[in-house]
Amino acid sequence: MRTRAELALALLQHAHTILSSNVQNVTLDEALQSAGGYRSIIGVLKHATGWSHVYHSYAFDAAPRHWAQQDFPRGHRDTIELTQAYLDDVRAWSEQAWEKWRDSLSALDDAAFDEPRPLHWGERRPLFDIAVFEATHCTYHAGEINAILATVRGEAWEYTEEVEENHISTVGHRLRPAWMTPEQAASFEAYLAERDRQLRGLG
């Protein structure tokens, strides 16, 4: 049976993996996109990462540091730098947040997860609850980044995921999973195109 420390670490690692996998291959142009909204990918990543550092600081530091006191890439600033180097710095900062959580939680025994720790809005919660909150916050914003990327890249679902939006044609926008051959993908695409014609009364 896993310990609570192992469970908390597994949850946070999974959340971090989801976030990092969504941003690891993002280009600078994509990172600056908001898909017509007001939250760019780099802005969402900075938000999720900044609060990850804040939650960790309040949970573990003797003198917790709030948002403005965090070590933001290239300092706490109102506007970002429109450079690849800056994007790389933000991604590295995100990795540092996960490493802090991993190192701090790995050093604890199970009893420590019941200890109330402070949060930046003044409450105190058991450390396990704070770890869960951090993981869900990270995963929430990973999904937001994923949605922006899907819009910017014009991507629908993978073939075989069976969530065709009948009122929104996904023909030509489905993704081929790694296990699927090009021939299989072409077969699925032909099926989707025919179904799309039938749904629109064109078949």
N, C-alpha and C positions, 0 to 999 in steps of 0.2 A: 504494500500500500504506500502511495506517495505521501510525503509529508506536506504540510501546508506551505512550507518554504518552496518545495519543488513545484507545487501547484501554482503558486503565485508567480514563480519564475517562468513556468511554462506558458502561463497566460500572457505575461508581458512580452515574452520572446515571440509568441505567435502574433501578437498585436504589432510589434515592431517589424516583424518580417513582412506582414501585410503592407504596412506603410512604406517600408524601404523598397519593396518589390515594385510598388507603383511609381516611385520616383527615380529609381536607379538609372533608367535609360531615357528619362525625359530630357529633351533638348531645351536650350535656353528659350527659344521661341515658344515652345509648348509651356514652359514654366511660367511665362508671362501671360498666358491665356486665362480668361475667366469664363469663356463660353457664353458671353453676353451678359454675365452677371457682374459682381463687384468683388469677388474673391478669386484672386489668381492662384494658380497652383503653388507658386513659391510663397505667396502670402499665407495660404492654408498650412503649408509645411512649417513656415516660421511660427505660426500661431500654435500648432500642435506641439512643436518642439520647445518653444519658449515656456509653455505651461507645464510641459513635462519636467523641465529643469526647475520650475517654481515648486511644483508638487514634491519633487524630490528634496529640494532645499528645506522646505517646511517640515518634511517628515524626518529628515536626518541631520540637518545642520544646527549647531548650537545657536547661531545667529542667522536665522532664515533670511533669504534674499527674495524680495518680490520682483515683479516683472522688470521694472526699470533698472534694477541692480544686477540683472543677469548678464553674463558675458556673451552678448549677441555677436555674431560675426561682424567684424569691422565696427563694433560699437553699437550702442543703442541709437537708432536713427529713425527719422520719419519716412524716408524714402529708400528704396533698394538701389543697388548698383545694377545696371543692365548689362552684366558681364557673365560669361561662363564661369570665371573664377569665383564670383560671388555665389552663384548657384552651387558650385562645388563646396564652398565653405558652409553653406546652409545645410547641405546634405551631410557633411562631416559633423556638424553640430548636432544633427539629429542622431547620428551614431553615438556621439558622446553621451547624449541623454540616456540611451538604452544601456550603455556601458556603466553609467553611474548606478542605475537601478539594479542591474545585474550584480555588480560588485557589492552593493549595500545589502541587498536581500540575501545573497549567498553567505554572508557572514553571520546570519541570525539563526537562532533556533526557533522551533515552532511557537514557544510561549511568547516570543516577541511580537508575533502577528496579532495578538489580542491587545497589545498596549495601545492606548489612545495617543495619537500623534496629531499635531496641529495642521490645519489647512489655512490657506491664505485669506479666507473670508472670516476667520475667527473661531470656527468650530474645531472640535477634536473628534477624530474617528479612529477606530481600530486600524492598525497598519494594513491588515489584509484588505479591508474595505477601500483604503486609499489606493492600494495596488490595483484592485479591480477597477476603480474609477479611472485611474490612469490608463489602463489597458483599453477600456471601452471608449474613452475619449480619443485615444490614438486610432482605434479601429474606425470610429465614426468619421474622422477626417480623412482617413485613407479611402473610405468609400466616396467621400466628396471629391477627392482628387481623381479617383477612378471614373466618376461620372463626367467630370470636366474633360478628361482625356478622351473618353469615348465620344463625346460630342465634337471635340476639336479634330480627332482623327477620323470621324465618320464611321465608327465601329459599332456594330450591333453585337449579337451574341455569337458564341461558338456554334458551329454546326452540331446538331444532335441535342442542344440544350432545350429545344422544344418550347421556346417562349416567344414565338413569332408574334409580333404586334400586328394583328390583322388589319388595323386601320393605318398602320405605318409600314410601308414596304421595306423589308431589310434585304431585298435582292441586291447582291453585289457588295454588301456591307458585313456579311457574316465572317467570322474568323475561323481559320483552320487550326484545330488543336494539334499538338505536337505528334500525337499518335496517328493522325489521319493522313492518308496519302493524297497527293494532288488529284488523282483519279476519283477517289471517294468524295473529295470536296467538290469536284466538278459535277458529280452525280447529285449531290445534295443541292447545289446551286440551281441545277436544271429543274429539280423538283420544286424548289422555292419559287422559281420564276413561273412555272406552270400554275402553281397554287395561287400565286399573286394575280395572274391573269384571270383565273376563275373567280376569285373573290371580287375582282373589279368588273366582272361581267364581260371580260374580253376574251375568254377562252372559247 
